[in-house]
Amino acid sequence: MSEAKATRPARKTLVQQQSEMTVKDPSEHAKRQVGELDKTAKKSLAKRKACNDQLEADAKEIEKINIQLERIHLRYDPLVESLRDKMERKAHLLKMLEQCLGEEKRMMNDMKVTVTTRKQDDSKLNKAMASYKLSTERGFDILPDSTFKQKSRK
């Protein structure tokens, strides 16, 4: 143990440590502190100036961007309005197209019914005309009651 104590430096009191750490020349120490303070102040001022310069540059850039935005909006806003009008007109035309297609479909159905009815009527008329023509050429009808008198059942 005695060897371990011999290798260790002796413990010093706080007063001893303070006296060893004190500045030997206080005026030189004060000059050094003032010099460091001046350097820090210069750096701080330089940083502040750089920040202010950057703020001014950013403000100018923002102003330029605002001017560009105004110029763009002069052309962009009418385009948006035109597009909106065209979209409304397109929607209106699509609605009209749907109505027209529906009307066309109804008309085609009506025409189909009319054509079918006319064909049936024409067929009946042709049949009646043919029967009439045949009866006039023969001189008599071939209807059931034309050749003999049917007795009515009671």
Contacts in CASP RR format, 6 or more apart in sequence:
PFRMAT RR
TARGET T0000
AUTHOR 0000-0000-0000
METHOD contacts of the structure
MODEL  1
MSEAKATRPARKTLVQQQSEMTVKDPSEHAKRQVGELDKTAKKSLAKRKA
CNDQLEADAKEIEKINIQLERIHLRYDPLVESLRDKMERKAHLLKMLEQC
LGEEKRMMNDMKVTVTTRKQDDSKLNKAMASYKLSTERGFDILPDSTFKQ
KSRK
12 20 0 8 1.000
23 29 0 8 1.000
135 141 0 8 1.000
135 142 0 8 1.000
140 146 0 8 1.000
140 147 0 8 1.000
144 150 0 8 1.000
END
